[in-house]
Amino acid sequence: MSEHRNYIAGEWVAGTDAAANINPSNTNDVVGHYARASAADAERAIAAAKAAFPAWSRSTPQERHDLLKKVGDEILARKDELGRLLSREEGKTLPEGVGEVVRAGQIFLFFAQECLRQAGDKLASVRPGVEIEVTREPVGVVGIIAPWNFPIAIPAWKIAPALAYGNTVVFKPADLVPGSAHALSEIIVKAGAPAGVFNLVMGRGSVVGEVLLTHRDVAAITFTGSVATGRKVAAACVGTMKKFQLEMGGKNPLVVLDDADLKTAVDCAVNGAFFSTGQRCTASSRLIVTEGIHDRFVDAVAERLKGLVVDDALKPGTHIGPVVDQNQLDQDLAYVRIGQDEGAKLVCGGELLNRDTPGFYMAPALFTEVANGMRIAREEIFGPVAAVVRVKDYEAALAAANDTEFGLSAGICTTSLKYASHFKRNAEAGMVMVNLPTAGVDYHVPFGGRKGSSFGPREQGRYAAEFYTTVKTAYTLPV
């Protein structure tokens, strides 16, 4: 099997070694072998990006538009092929994989248009005769560190704005799932990215990521991953005075009130908590339910879970694919045991499943009788495990929803305009959903949270300019 190489300074380059990309639905299936970059490779990529920055930062908006549009168009034209690759390497179902690819294409097309919409301000000075212009300029070399759970969409929403605003890129995808990232990189290269403008360095965070974080020629780091790693990223960036943007964990609440439409509430809970195998930072891992609807809601969710098919991600009819790898599966199963040891009731699921092919299969787990102080209600599990917290009324539900170190997404199911409006205003989260799953967002509006979930400017939409550009104020006195 041929080795998929890194892309540095306009050339495809072999790594020091290569890692096998394993299909979590069938561990006998090797998706491919992907080169791992060395620290020296990462340094060469940074040098190439730095050298390419002056010309790219002064390229015309039309040049950048044309590049991004070509990328977006090809992604969409190849959505079925790329979606299959994504599902094969990451384990989300084929419809979810294709949907993620479509989103990546839409993101590139959105930022292609943003190239043509960049604007500034011309203001009157408080001093006679002085003219003021406020403009945005690219920051420089941007290091991109992406996670494994959205292997093409998250790279897209980081790479596209970085290039749109005139920055150059050094991209390190997750070592666990490099296939989609490599395919995206091939598309960017084919679309005509000048040498050095875009660089791909695959490999371990401890090697490649460390160089990106500590190198003084990297002007900014955008990172999505765990809270623990995010804190290390922040500390390293402060050390070299880099701009940084962090998207980290979530322990997202879905509040279900007595007046909620039961079917809507169950749909929101099952989709938000268990689809994509629960491996979403926006997953509804805490279901906060008021007393009047609690028992009916739990029964309905449990019944729905029994009807879901957990199987090979590529099989037609599969609702939930495997967990991404053995480490994640072990972590999920450990939390099931922790929940039981804490006194929560395991209503259904939580056990290993055997299928036709060897893989990391687990039945989605639903806990009840959960106190909001239990570990399964406070720590991010990142798997198909949800905890139901019973509360008395709306006020108690809001308090429980906000009682967390995280603040990414929060949802409420209710038919009351009063409670919906109050929750939107008072939920301590960066994104709020009313009668919708906490997971599932649009690509043209801001994405991000507060507290321990996010740090720095928002991602996606026009708000992305806050991170990928710096503001310049120029004064002129005509003579």
N, C-alpha and C positions, 0 to 999 in steps of 0.2 A: 504494500500500500504506500503510495507516494506521501511525502511529508508536505504539509501546508506551511508555508514560510511566513516570516515577518516581512513587513514592508518598511524600509528605511531609506530615506534620501532618494526616492524614486526607483528603488530596486527591491526585488524579492530576495530575502536573505535567509540562509539557513541558521538555525539556532545552535546552541551548545548541546542540546539534547531535544527530545520530542516526547510528548505525552499522548497517551491514547485517550480518545474521547469516547466514553462508554454510554450506550443507550440504557437508561434506567428502566425501560420497559422490557429489555432483553439484554442482560449483561454479557451474553455471548456475541452481541453485535457491536463491532467497533465502528463508530461513525467515521473516524479518520485519525491520523496522527498529526499533531500540531506542534510546530517548533516552539521551544521556550527560549526567550531572549536572555542574554547575559546582562550584567550591569554595564558592560562596555557597549553592548548593542543599544541599551536605553540612552546612554550618553551620546552616542552617534545620532540617534533619532532626535534628541533635544538640540544638538548642534545643527542638524539639518533644518529643523523647524525654525530655529533662530535665524539662520541664514536666509530662509525663504520669507520671513516675516516682512521685511521692508517692502518688497514688491507686492505681496499679497495684500497687505494692509492698505496699499494705495491703488489696488485694482478697482475697476469701476463696479458700481452696483449691478450693472448688466452682466459682467463677467461672473460674478458670484451667483447671481440669479440663474444663469444658464447652467452652471455646474450643478447647483442643488436641484434644479428642475430635472435634469437628466438622471440624477440619482433617484429622485422620487418616482419618476416615470418607470424606470427599470425595476425598482422594487415592486411596484404595483403590477407590472407586467409579469413578474415571476413569483407572485404571491403564493401560488399553490406549491411550487417547488421549494421556495424558501420556508414556507410554513411547515412543510413536511420535515425539512432539515431541523427546524427549531423544535418541533415536537419530538423528533427522534432523539435529540441530544439532551433536552431539558425535561421532558416528560409531561408537559401539559397536552391536553387533547388536541387533535388535529384542527378542529374548528377554532379553538383558542389560539393555536399557533398561527394559523392563517390570519386570524383577526389581529394578532400582534404585528404581523408583517405589514398588513394594510395600514395600521396606525403609524408604523415607521415611515412608510411611503408618504402618508398624509403630512407628517411632521416636516419632512424635507420639502414638500411642495409649499407648506405654509411659510417656512423660512426663506424659500426662494422669493416669495412675494415680499417678505419683510426686508429683503435686500433693497427693494425699490421704494420702501416706505420709510427709510431712515430719515429723520428730521432733526432739526435743532431749533434754537430760539434766537431771535434778534430783539434785544431789549433796549429801551432808552436808559441812559445813564443818569444818575443824579447830578453829574457834572456837565456843564454846557459843552456841546460839541463832541463829546466822547461817544463812540459807538461800542456796543457790547454784543458779542456772539457767543452762544453756548452750544457746544457741539459734543458729540460722543465719538470716541476713538477706541479701536481695539486695544486690549490689554497686553497682548504679546503671545508667547507660547502658552498654550493651555494643556495641562495634563488631565486626562480623562480616565477615571478608574470606575469601571462598571461592575454590577453584580451579576449573579448567574440566573436570577429568577425571571428577568425580562431581557434575554440576550440580544435582541435587536431593537426593541422600542426604546429602552433607556439609553443605549449608545446613540440612537438617532436623535433623541431630544437633547443630547449634550453636543454631539458633533455638528449637527445642522446649525444651531445658533452660533457656535464658535466660528465656523467658517463664514456664515452669513455676515457677521459683524467684522470680518477681516482678520481674525486670529489664525494662527497655525496650531496644529494639533499633534499631540503624542497620545495615542489611545492604547490603554491596557485593559483588555476585556478580562472577565473572570476566567481563571485557569481551568475551572470545571467544565465550562461550556464555550469553547472558542469557535465552534463551527459557524454559527450565525454571524458572529463578529467578523470572521475572516471573509465570509461571503459578502457582507456589507462593504468591507474594505476593498474587495475586488471591484465592486460596483463603483465606488468612489474613484478608484484609480482609472477604471475604464471610462468614466465620465470626463476625465481630463484634468484631475487635480494636479497642479504643477508639482514637480519634485520638491519634497521637503514640507509642503503645505499640510499634507496628511501623512502620518506615520503610524504603523501598527506594531506594537511590541507585546507579544503574548508571553505569558509566564507567571511565575509566582509573585505575589505581592511583596514578599520579603526580599526579593531581588529587584524586580523591575519597579514595583511601587515605591520602594525605598529610594531609588534614584530620583524618581519624579518628585517625591516629597522634599528631598534635601538639596536638589540642584538649584543653584541661584539663577539660572537662565530660564527656569519655568516661572512664569508670572502668576499663574492661577491654577488651582486644583479644584475640579468638580468631582465629588465622590458620592456614590450610593452604596451602602452596605450596613454592617452592624454598628451598634452604638459604641462598642468597645473599640473597634477599628477607627470609627469616626473621631473619637477622642484623640487617638494617636495621630491621625491626619491633621487635626486642628493644632496640636502641640508642635508638630513638625513644621507646619506652614507658618506659624507665628515665629519660629526660629529663623526663618529666612524672609519674613515679611511678605509672604505670598497672600494673594487674595484666595479665599477658599469658600466652598459651598458644600454643605453636607446634607444628604438625605439619609436618614437612619431608620430606626425601628418604629413600630407602632403596636399599641394594644387597644385597638379601636372598639368603641362601644356602639352597639345598635340598641337603642331604647325602643321598647315595644309597650305602648300604653293600652289601657283597657279598651279605648275606643277605636283601636286600629282595625283595619280590615285584615282578617286573619290570613287570607290567602296572600295578600301583599306582604305581610310581615314574614310569613314562612318563606316566600320567594326571596325576599331580601336577605334573610338570615342564611339560607342554604347557599345561595349564590355567593354572598359576601364571605362566609366563613369557610366554605369547603371547595368551591371551584378553584381551578389552578392548584389543586391539592392544598389549599390554604397557604400557599407559598407566595403571599403578596403582603407588602408592608401595610397595605390598606385593608387587610382582611378583618372581618368582624369577629374577633376572637372572644369578645365579651358581649353576651346577649343579656341586656338588663331589662327585666320584664316585670310589669306591675301585677299585683296579686290576682286581679279579676280575670285576667286572660292567661295567666301563667300556665296552668295545667293543660288547657286546650292548645296553647302554643307549643309546649314541650311535646305533647302527644303527636301533633301534626308534623313537627320537625322530625321527630324520630321515625314516623311513618314514611316521610319523604326520603330520609336517608336510607331506609331499607330498600327502596326502589332504585337507588342510584347504582350504576354499573361502574365498578372499579376494575380497570383492565388496561391492556396495552394502549398507549396514547394514540396509536395510529389505527386502531380498530374502529370501524363504524359502530356507533351506539355507545361508546365509552363516555361516561360522564366525568369521571375522575381518573387521572393517570397515576403513575407511581410517584413516590417521593424522589427527589433528585439523586440521592446517593445514600450509601450505607451510613455515613456519619449523620446525615439529617434524619434518617429513619431511626437510628439509635436515640437521637435526641427526642424525637416525637414520642417514642415508646417510653422513654424515661419520664417524660412529663405525664403520660397516662398513669404511670405508677405513682408519681408524686401526688397527682390529684386524688387518687384513691387513698394514699397514706394520709393526706390532709383531711379526709372525711367527706370529700365530695362523692356524689353518686354517679357512677358511669352508667348512663341510660342505655347506650348502645355503642358499638364499634370499639376501636382502640386496639384491635388484634391484627397480627400479620395475616396476609392473604396469599394463597398459592394460585398461580395462574399457569397458562400453557407454557409461558416462557419465564425464566428466572428474572426477577426484578424486585424493586423495592416497594411492594404493595402493602397498603395499610387501610383498614376499614375506617372511615371517618368517625371520630369520637365525639360524643355529646355528653357533657357533665351537667348535672343539676345540684341543688343544695350547695352552691358555691358561695363562699363569703368573699367580698371584694379584696380582702387582705391575703387570701391564699396565693401561693406562687403561680398557680395556673391562671389566676385572674390578674396578675401583675407583670409577669415576665413574658417576653415575646417567644412563642413556641415555634412559629413559622412552619406550621404543618396543619393537617386537617383535624384540628382539635378546637372545640368551642365550649365555653363555660357559661351556663345560665345563672345569672344572679337575680334572685327574687327581691323586689322592693315594694314598699307600700303604695307610693303614689309618684306623681311627676316630680315633685320636689326632691324626693329621695333618689329617683332615677337620675336626675341631673347631677346631683351631688356625687353619686357613684360613677357616673360617666366621666366627670372631671377629676375624680380621685385616682390619678395615674401620673407617672412621670413622663408619659408620652402625650402627644397632641397632634397627630397627623390627620385622621379622618374620624368623624362622628356622625351617626345616623339616628333618625327617629322615625317610627311608624305611628302615625296618628291621623285622625280625620279632623282634628281640632286646629283651626287656623291660629288660635291663641297660643297653644302649646308649640306648634311648629315655629311660629314667629319668635317666641321666647327662646326656644332651643337654638335657633339659628344665631341669635344675638349672644347667648350665654354659654354655649358649648365651647370649651377651651381647646379648639382644634383649628387647623389651618383650612380644612375643608369640611363642609357640613352637608349631609344628604337628608332629604325629607321624602319618605316612602320610596327610597332607592337604596340599593346595596352600598355599603361604605366603600367597596372596591369597584372601580369603573369610573374613569374620568375622561373629559374631552381633551383634545390635544392643543387647542388654541387658547386656553385660559390657564392661569397660574396653578402650579402644583407645588405643594409644600405644607409643612406643619409648624408647630411651635413646641416649646419645652424641649424634651429630649429627642424629639423626632427629626428636627431640622435645624440648620443654622445657616444664615446667610440669605441672599436674595432668592426669590422663587425661581423655579424652573418652568419652562414652557410659556407659550404665548408671548405677547409683547413685553411682559415683565422679565423675560430672559435677558433683555438688554442691560438690566441692572448689574448682572454679574459679568457678562462678556464684554462690556465696554467700560471706559472710564470717562468722566465728564471733564471737558476743558472749557474754561471761560477766557475769552480773548477780548481785550480792550484796544480800541484804535482811536487816535486823535488825528483826523485828516489835516495835513498841512499843505 
